Amino acid sequence: MVNYHFLKKIMVIGERQSLLEMQKYMDIAIENSLILIEIFQRPEDPIEDKALRVSENEKKADNITLELKRNITSGAVGSTLMDNFLNLIETFDDIIDRTYWISREMTRTKDSLIANSFHMEPVGNFYSGFCAILEKNIDAVKKVNQMLQVSDIDGAKSIRTDIEKMEEDVDEIKDGIIDRLYRISESITYLTFNHINSVVHTLDDLLDDCEDIADLILNTMMSVSR
């Protein structure tokens, strides 16, 4: 729950409500990340139902985005905070879109590998690293939520530092995956190479988005504390 000690500094009711609505993005981001972990842990299992759940969540997020933008641009948020709020919405929505893209990429890749009689094993060897990144993403999203629960700028800055450290950890995981991918590039198909490379960069972008959101929240807190 968002901390009202922070929210009461934002005098406009529409601004308070908009921030509360943004928590729905965090719930969806965590759920989608957990679904993707399930997919990566057992890629040989049918994934259609899981991918459908991610798709349905992406549509929910789109509806949240449309409603929030409509409210914000119609006067629910003051002009001094409007840009911050719109950027928050876009970045939250980007996280959901990225998880949706990953689920679609998994479906396409699996279908293609099966159609061409290739095995999942060379691809699946990288999936434990993907799960590690997604677990960091879940932690980062939870930290973002904590930023809205603290009542002071120093607390928010400390959490922002935690998220930055998570992003750096993910950079190391990503680099390790890419290094290993290039070492075996001569022995795998182009499809496999492109799949691993594309997904790991998209997963890394999730943490970049969380870092951007943390910056926007911190900027908003500092603006209303003046």
Long-range contacts (C-beta under 8 A, 24 or more apart in sequence): 1-149, 2-148, 2-149, 3-148, 3-149, 3-150, 3-151, 5-151, 6-148, 6-149, 6-150, 6-151, 6-221, 9-224, 9-225, 10-81, 10-224, 12-76, 12-77, 12-78, 13-76, 14-71, 14-72, 14-75, 14-76, 14-77, 15-76, 15-77, 15-78, 15-81, 15-85, 17-71, 17-76, 18-68, 18-71, 18-72, 18-76, 18-77, 18-85, 19-148, 21-64, 21-67, 21-68, 22-68, 22-88, 22-89, 22-92, 23-145, 23-148, 24-60, 24-61, 24-64, 25-61, 25-64, 25-92, 25-93, 25-95, 25-96, 26-92, 26-141, 26-142, 26-144, 26-145, 28-57, 28-60, 28-61, 28-96, 29-92, 29-95, 29-96, 29-99, 29-137, 29-141, 30-138, 30-141, 30-142, 31-57, 32-57, 32-58, 32-96, 32-99, 32-100, 32-103, 33-99, 33-134, 33-135, 33-137, 33-138, 33-141, 33-206, 34-134, 34-138, 35-103, 36-99, 36-102, 36-103, 36-106, 36-130, 36-134, 37-131, 37-134, 37-135, 39-103, 39-106, 40-106, 40-127, 40-128, 40-130, 40-131, 40-134, 41-127, 41-131, 43-106, 43-110, 43-120, 43-123, 43-124, 43-127, 44-120, 44-124, 47-103, 47-106, 47-107, 47-110, 48-107, 50-103, 51-103, 51-104, 51-106, 51-107, 54-99, 54-100, 54-103, 55-100, 55-103, 55-104, 57-96, 57-99, 57-100, 58-96, 58-97, 58-99, 58-100, 61-92, 61-93, 61-96, 61-97, 62-93, 64-93, 65-89, 65-90, 65-92, 65-93, 80-223, 81-220, 81-223, 81-224, 84-216, 84-219, 84-220, 84-223, 85-220, 87-212, 87-216, 88-213, 88-216, 88-217, 88-220, 91-209, 91-212, 91-213, 91-216, 92-209, 92-213, 94-205, 94-209, 95-141, 95-206, 95-209, 95-210, 98-202, 98-203, 98-205, 98-206, 98-209, 99-206, 101-202, 102-199, 102-202, 102-203, 105-195, 105-198, 105-199, 105-202, 106-199, 109-191, 109-195, 112-191, 113-191, 113-192, 118-189, 118-191, 118-192, 122-184, 122-187, 122-188, 122-192, 123-192, 123-195, 123-196, 126-177, 126-180, 126-181, 126-196, 126-200, 129-173, 129-176, 129-177, 129-200, 130-177, 130-199, 130-200, 130-203, 132-173, 133-170, 133-173, 133-174, 133-200, 133-203, 133-204, 133-206, 133-207, 134-203, 134-206, 136-166, 136-169, 136-170, 136-173, 136-207, 137-170, 137-203, 137-206, 137-207, 137-210, 139-166, 140-166, 140-167, 140-206, 140-207, 140-210, 140-211, 141-210, 143-210, 143-214, 144-210, 144-213, 144-214, 144-217, 147-214, 147-217, 147-218, 147-221, 148-217, 153-218, 153-221, 153-222, 153-225, 156-217, 156-218, 156-221, 157-218, 159-214, 160-214, 160-215, 160-218, 163-207, 163-210, 163-211, 163-214, 164-211, 164-214, 166-207, 166-210, 167-207, 167-208, 167-210, 167-211, 170-203, 170-204, 170-207, 171-204, 174-200, 174-201, 174-203, 174-204
